[in-house]
Amino acid sequence: MYRKPPEENSRTRLLTALLLTAVFLVIGAILLFNRNGFMAIIEIQDDVHSVVAENEVVAAEIDSLNLVIYLLENDSLYMEKRVREILGWGREGETVIRFMEPNTE
């Protein structure tokens, strides 16, 4: 049986270890940084979270506007109040105070 000299064994082991390390580094870089890698997935997850948060804000605004629509259609006192606010009118006995911006010209 043939035995390799000790320095050839150690050189072979070193080259094998370096080759395996290089392969793992390349695979790791590909898994991290390619367009379908972990970094891309994390970025997409962040985008999804921000869109979900934005959707929640919009949904709350829609609910608020639907309430206003309901009140305008079904509550005459609310409708009167809104009209008076928009037009600056008041009921008899009320004092309407209008704030106007000073003329800067």
C-alpha positions in Angstrom: 0.0 0.0 0.0 1.3 3.4 -1.0 1.3 6.2 1.6 1.6 9.9 0.6 4.2 12.0 2.4 2.9 14.0 5.3 3.4 17.4 3.6 1.4 16.2 0.5 -1.5 15.2 2.8 -1.4 18.5 4.6 -1.2 20.4 1.3 -4.2 18.4 -0.1 -6.2 19.1 3.1 -5.4 22.8 2.9 -6.4 23.0 -0.8 -9.6 21.1 -0.1 -10.4 23.4 2.9 -9.8 26.5 0.7 -11.9 25.1 -2.1 -14.8 24.3 0.2 -14.5 27.7 1.9 -14.6 29.4 -1.5 -17.6 27.4 -2.6 -19.5 28.2 0.6 -18.6 31.9 0.2 -19.9 32.0 -3.4 -23.1 30.1 -2.5 -23.6 32.4 0.5 -23.1 35.5 -1.6 -25.5 34.2 -4.2 -28.1 33.4 -1.6 -27.8 36.8 0.0 -27.4 39.2 -2.9 -29.1 37.8 -6.0 -32.5 39.2 -7.0 -34.3 36.3 -5.3 -31.9 36.2 -2.3 -32.5 36.9 1.3 -31.8 40.6 1.1 -34.4 41.0 -1.7 -36.9 39.0 0.4 -36.3 41.2 3.4 -36.7 44.4 1.3 -40.0 43.0 -0.2 -41.3 42.2 3.3 -40.5 45.7 4.4 -42.5 47.0 1.4 -45.4 44.7 2.2 -45.5 46.0 5.8 -45.5 49.6 4.7 -48.3 49.0 2.2 -50.3 47.2 4.8 -49.9 50.1 7.2 -50.9 52.5 4.5 -53.9 50.4 3.7 -55.0 50.5 7.3 -54.8 54.3 7.3 -56.8 54.5 4.1 -59.4 52.1 5.4 -59.8 54.2 8.5 -60.3 57.3 6.4 -62.9 55.4 4.2 -64.8 54.4 7.4 -64.8 58.0 8.6 -66.0 59.3 5.2 -68.7 56.6 5.1 -69.9 57.8 8.5 -70.1 61.3 7.2 -72.1 60.1 4.2 -74.4 58.2 6.4 -75.0 61.2 8.7 -75.5 63.5 5.8 -78.1 61.2 4.3 -79.9 60.3 7.5 -79.4 63.0 10.1 -80.9 66.4 9.2 -79.3 68.1 12.2 -75.8 67.0 11.2 -76.5 68.1 7.6 -77.7 71.5 8.8 -74.6 71.9 11.1 -72.2 71.1 8.1 -74.0 73.5 5.8 -73.8 76.2 8.4 -70.1 75.6 8.9 -69.4 75.6 5.2 -71.4 78.7 4.4 -70.6 80.5 7.6 -74.3 80.9 8.6 -75.7 80.8 12.0 -79.0 80.1 13.6 -81.1 82.8 15.1 -79.5 83.9 18.3 -76.1 82.5 17.4 -73.1 84.8 16.8 -70.9 83.8 13.9 -67.3 84.8 14.1 -65.3 84.8 10.9 -61.6 84.9 10.9 -60.1 86.4 7.8 -56.5 86.5 6.8 -55.1 90.0 6.7 -54.6 91.6 3.3 -50.8 91.5 2.7 -50.8 93.5 -0.5 
